[in-house]
């Protein structure tokens, strides 16, 4: 363990309420001052950071109208002012070195040094990404003392591009829930647009924090829904890349051959800039061998507001007109189709996937969580807080809502590769069911010559926090991309019931991320649906000094 007692004052949330093993009350709220960074915060910059883009920040820095320290200070002030007092609870720990890193960037700028493409971009990082200088709990109280020996591959790449890790964000415990963001390590995260609603899961902390402008953008993970679902519920853009195009090394796994990591952003351009940095081969992630050489040189070159012209788009009605779909979201989707046509797209409506129902009912999920966690914990070395995720069942270190899932995974082997189980679980690239599903989707697209498929990301609004299980329905993100390995994005398509965000999902062929960025950008520019949550306006008072 590399942390000191002094540093842990800024790491540990008082939501633990004293005893780390007392798990009866997940709702306790830390005092706002306990998340203050250990340095004086400077006055806010001359421009407003709410809804600021990476380009806007960098432009102001180059013009000398603000400093990186002032930018980072402004985001830290918003976190300290809003996060715990509002009940949002998106942030787990602040980075005590964020302001020092900002000072380094300011010095480099003043001295004329060349900086990385993400210089002074304050990023929120989900609590399952390894960070050598901040704890990584995966949402579990059993991992509170986990200070990894190094950064996850993506975090390393982001820092090399001169982005700043400003804070870590809350997540669903062990990433088990697509419905809600509740952890035993840090409590419950609410939806920034409606504090009595869920932000979905499991990247809800990143989504709500990004929506509330606690950072310029954030990083999440998606096993089935967990980037696109929270992005949809928070009026953000989110991308789940093709399996094999991006690395998962150094990320606490759920199902390694389904897990994907990537950005959640307020605008498509910021996501393309971040994707340029994080995409590509990593020798530590064997699945990226399949994607070697398939990334584009620059995804921002695909950002063309006229990109929808001449594109053929399939409308997957099977995921639209369902029996429990919310009429207001269906109406938003119909409006989105109208907008796509207005921008020059040609619709194939309805579009049908061959053998779709057969694949939806297929047994394509591998329950390899315990095995994947064994590999992750082993990589931490002798300082790993636990040696087997089944230990938490013995100690009771978990939220009650995940007990059934822990018990489900507990019966599978610890250190035997899934392909060698008594009932083998083939890896993604060799799985006959998943290969057949991908083949059928691609053949169906080819048959009618379409470029992409669209459907609502969710056909229902965010559930109430108190009814997260009962009101969980309409999650379309689970149904195609995770099993097939295809890439998909979600982009804001409006608000239902007045204030509740909804997202349009776009699915494309493997490694067609450039196309997805272009279509989402063109739609975003034509519609401009996003607006910030009313509960988190710009701050009017000067920044207070850290105490």
Protein Blocks (a to p, Z undefined) as FASTA:
>chain_A
ZZdfklmmmmpccklnopaklckbmkbccdfklmpccbdcddddfbdfehpafklmmmmm
mnopacfklmmmmmmmmmmmmmmmnonomafbdcfklmmmmmmmmmmmmnopacdfkgoi
acdddfkbccfkbccekopaklmmmccfbdcfklmmmmmnopacfbdcdddehhlafkbc
cdfknopaddfklmkbcebjfklmmmmmmmnopafbdcdddfklmmmmmmmmnopacddd
dehjaccehiacfblmlgccddddfbfklmmmmmmmmgccdfklmklmmmgoiacfblkl
mmcfklmgopacdddfklmmgcklcfklmmmmmmmmmmmmmnopacddddddehklmmmm
pcfbccfklmmmmmmmmmnommlmbfbfklmmmnopacfklmmmmmmmmmpcfklcfklg
mbdcddfklmmklmmmmmmmmmmmmmnopabdcddfbfcdcddfklmmmmgghiaklmmm
mmnopacddddebjeehiaccdddddddehilmmmmmmmmmmmmmnomaccdfklccdfb
dcdddZZ
